[in-house]
């Protein structure tokens, strides 16, 4: 592999939070206007100190495997160059033998690369889900404390939010609250370079053309 395995995390569609409320015994007064907030939930999870630390540790865990795959890839390149340079000087049987060796190593590289990527993504998804569930708990507590009746996740590719004022974006508030609660310090800059990108700001979206 020439690049480290890519971070690929996805959430199920439509992440919506309704504030919990107890049903009163007596008729309640008419409810006030809905208070709605938006959050880039996936980005918030990816930017937590805990996730960035764990993701950096996971990359280190797979570094030996990446080096092994790179060594095998370099070996294939060298064997291919040798065959191209010496092909006309070799017997037909020797050329066929070397070509088969190269082909076998290519298949080995592909198989080991796919296995490593699947293992990495599986561990990363499990790690992400663990942090996401705890971030959700912080989100739920924060939303109820602030009186929000609805929280929409704008990080979904298909989401119903066409426009949201920046003042309704609680992504940073949730991120900061979670970092304080988790007690995990911010990773060093070198580790942050491989972390997910910053949380996007809600922006107007043009309605889909019919």
RORO-448382 format. One record per residue (C-alpha): residue number from 1; residue in three letters; x, y, z negated. Coordinates in steps of 0.2 Angstrom, whole numbers, always signed. Each point is the difference from the previous one (the first is absolute). Last residue first. Layout:
# residues N
pos  code  px  py  pz
NUM  ala  X  Y  Z $
...
This chain:
# residues 210
pos  code  px  py  pz
210  unk  -185  +91  +55 $
209  unk  +15  +10  -6 $
208  unk  +6  -4  -18 $
207  unk  -2  +15  -11 $
206  unk  +16  +10  -2 $
205  unk  +8  -2  -17 $
204  unk  +4  +14  -12 $
203  unk  +15  -4  -12 $
202  unk  +2  -9  -16 $
201  unk  +18  +2  -6 $
200  unk  +11  -15  +3 $
199  unk  +8  -9  -15 $
198  unk  +19  +0  +3 $
197  unk  +8  -14  +10 $
196  unk  +3  -17  -7 $
195  unk  +17  -4  -9 $
194  unk  +16  -4  +8 $
193  unk  +7  +18  -3 $
192  unk  -6  -1  -18 $
191  unk  +13  -13  -4 $
190  unk  +15  +12  +5 $
189  unk  -9  +14  -9 $
188  unk  +1  -9  -17 $
187  unk  -17  -7  -6 $
186  unk  -12  +10  -10 $
185  unk  -2  -6  -18 $
184  unk  -12  -14  -4 $
183  unk  -11  +5  -15 $
182  unk  -15  -8  +7 $
181  unk  -12  +13  -7 $
180  unk  +10  +15  +6 $
179  unk  +3  -7  +17 $
178  unk  -19  -4  +1 $
177  unk  -5  +18  -5 $
176  unk  +12  +7  +13 $
175  unk  -7  -11  +14 $
174  unk  -18  +3  -5 $
173  unk  +2  +19  +0 $
172  unk  +10  -1  +16 $
171  unk  -14  -9  +9 $
170  unk  -14  +11  -7 $
169  unk  -4  +8  +16 $
168  unk  -16  +11  -3 $
167  unk  +10  +16  -1 $
166  unk  +7  -4  +18 $
165  unk  -17  +3  +7 $
164  unk  -6  -16  +9 $
163  unk  -6  -2  +18 $
162  unk  -6  -14  +11 $
161  unk  -1  -13  -14 $
160  unk  -9  -16  +5 $
159  unk  +16  -11  +0 $
158  unk  +6  -11  +14 $
157  unk  +19  +1  -1 $
156  unk  -1  -1  -19 $
155  unk  +11  +12  -9 $
154  unk  -14  +11  -4 $
153  unk  -7  -10  -14 $
152  unk  -16  +8  -7 $
151  unk  -3  +4  -18 $
150  unk  -18  +2  -6 $
149  unk  -9  +7  -15 $
148  unk  +15  +9  -7 $
147  unk  -2  +6  -17 $
146  unk  +18  +4  -4 $
145  unk  +1  -14  -14 $
144  unk  -10  -12  +11 $
143  unk  +12  +3  +15 $
142  unk  +16  -1  -11 $
141  unk  -5  -17  -8 $
140  unk  -5  -8  +17 $
139  unk  +16  +7  +8 $
138  unk  +11  -7  -15 $
137  unk  -8  -17  +2 $
136  unk  +2  +1  +19 $
135  unk  +19  +3  -2 $
134  unk  +0  -16  -11 $
133  unk  -8  -10  +14 $
132  unk  +11  +8  +13 $
131  unk  +16  -5  -10 $
130  unk  -4  -18  +1 $
129  unk  -7  +0  +17 $
128  unk  +17  +8  +6 $
127  unk  +10  -14  -8 $
126  unk  -11  -13  +8 $
125  unk  +2  +8  +17 $
124  unk  +19  +2  -2 $
123  unk  +2  -18  -4 $
122  unk  -11  -6  +15 $
121  unk  +9  +13  +11 $
120  unk  +17  -7  -5 $
119  unk  -5  -18  +2 $
118  unk  -7  +3  +17 $
117  unk  +15  +10  +6 $
116  unk  +12  -13  -6 $
115  unk  -10  -14  +8 $
114  unk  -1  +10  +16 $
113  unk  +19  +3  +0 $
112  unk  +4  -18  -4 $
111  unk  -10  -6  +15 $
110  unk  +6  +13  +12 $
109  unk  +18  -3  -5 $
108  unk  -1  -18  +1 $
107  unk  -8  +1  +18 $
106  unk  +14  +11  +5 $
105  unk  +13  -12  -7 $
104  unk  -8  -14  +10 $
103  unk  +1  +10  +16 $
102  unk  +18  +5  -3 $
101  unk  +5  -18  -3 $
100  unk  -10  -5  +16 $
99  unk  +9  +13  +10 $
98  unk  +16  -7  -6 $
97  unk  -4  -18  +4 $
96  unk  -6  +5  +18 $
95  unk  +15  +10  +3 $
94  unk  +11  -14  -6 $
93  unk  -9  -13  +12 $
92  unk  +1  +12  +15 $
91  unk  +19  +1  -3 $
90  unk  +6  +17  -6 $
89  unk  +11  +13  +9 $
88  unk  -15  +9  +8 $
87  unk  -9  +1  -17 $
86  unk  +15  +8  -9 $
85  unk  -6  +18  -2 $
84  unk  -18  -4  -1 $
83  unk  +2  -14  -12 $
82  unk  +11  +10  -11 $
81  unk  -12  +14  +0 $
80  unk  -14  -12  -5 $
79  unk  +10  -8  -14 $
78  unk  +4  +18  -7 $
77  unk  -18  +5  +0 $
76  unk  -6  -16  -8 $
75  unk  +13  +2  -13 $
74  unk  -5  +18  -3 $
73  unk  -18  -6  -3 $
72  unk  +5  -13  -12 $
71  unk  +10  +12  -10 $
70  unk  -15  +12  +0 $
69  unk  -11  -14  -6 $
68  unk  +11  -4  -14 $
67  unk  +2  +19  -5 $
66  unk  -19  +2  +0 $
65  unk  -1  -16  -11 $
64  unk  +13  +8  -12 $
63  unk  -10  +16  +0 $
62  unk  -16  -8  -5 $
61  unk  +1  +3  -19 $
60  unk  +7  +17  +3 $
59  unk  -16  +5  +10 $
58  unk  -11  -7  -14 $
57  unk  +10  +10  -13 $
56  unk  -3  +16  +11 $
55  unk  -19  -4  +1 $
54  unk  -1  -3  -19 $
53  unk  +8  +17  -3 $
52  unk  -11  +9  +13 $
51  unk  -16  -9  -7 $
50  unk  +4  +5  -18 $
49  unk  +5  +18  +4 $
48  unk  -17  +2  +9 $
47  unk  +1  +6  +18 $
46  unk  -7  -16  +8 $
45  unk  -15  +0  -11 $
44  unk  -4  +18  +4 $
43  unk  +2  -3  +18 $
42  unk  -12  -14  +0 $
41  unk  -13  +10  -10 $
40  unk  +1  +16  +11 $
39  unk  -13  +8  -12 $
38  unk  -16  +10  +3 $
37  unk  -12  +8  -13 $
36  unk  -18  +3  -2 $
35  unk  -11  +8  -13 $
34  unk  -18  -3  +4 $
33  unk  -12  +15  -5 $
32  unk  -8  -1  -17 $
31  unk  -11  -15  -5 $
30  unk  -18  +4  -5 $
29  unk  -2  -2  -19 $
28  unk  -2  -18  -6 $
27  unk  -15  -10  -5 $
26  unk  +2  -8  -16 $
25  unk  +10  -16  -3 $
24  unk  +15  +6  +10 $
23  unk  +8  -11  +12 $
22  unk  +19  +0  -3 $
21  unk  +12  +8  +13 $
20  unk  +14  -7  +10 $
19  unk  +7  +12  +13 $
18  unk  -1  -7  +17 $
17  unk  +16  -4  +9 $
16  unk  +2  -3  +19 $
15  unk  +14  -10  +9 $
14  unk  -7  -2  +17 $
13  unk  +10  -14  +9 $
12  unk  +11  -12  -8 $
11  unk  +17  +6  -3 $
10  unk  +16  -2  +10 $
9  unk  +19  -2  -3 $
8  unk  +13  -2  +13 $
7  unk  +18  +5  -6 $
6  unk  +11  -5  +14 $
5  unk  +14  -13  -1 $
4  unk  +16  +8  +0 $
3  unk  +7  +4  +17 $
2  unk  +12  -9  +12 $
1  unk  -7  -17  -5 $
